[in-house]
Amino acid sequence: MSDSPQWFDEEAGPVVRPYALIRGRTRSSGDTFDLVATVRAIGDPPGELGPEQQLILRAARSPISVADLAVELDLPVGVVRVLLGDMRDHGLISVSSSSAGGTRANERILKEVINGLRAL
């Protein structure tokens, strides 16, 4: 039996568990980020960023939601929130949440959706 690892696919490469990307942490300053909070890149990236942080900065050149970033990176939202919290702490991104006024608009939209579903 060989000592080298076996891959299912030649291009698969090594697998890194999501919690390893954030060094096992489950909390950061990004815990309060809403799924629809908008992320935007604002800083110049330092050279020592990991591939996930580089992908976040590329995706956030134009505003993107936390949920969309999780889909783009194919990572759990909790992991993305920790990465975003670290990046915000280093001044690389800005995160803006919906305002209290947005709650009213959300209620109005939900009522319209419910009425539309009832009409079906």
Helices and strands as residue ranges (DSSP letters): H 18-21, E 38-41, H 51-59, E 64-65, H 66-73, H 77-89, E 93-96, H 100-119
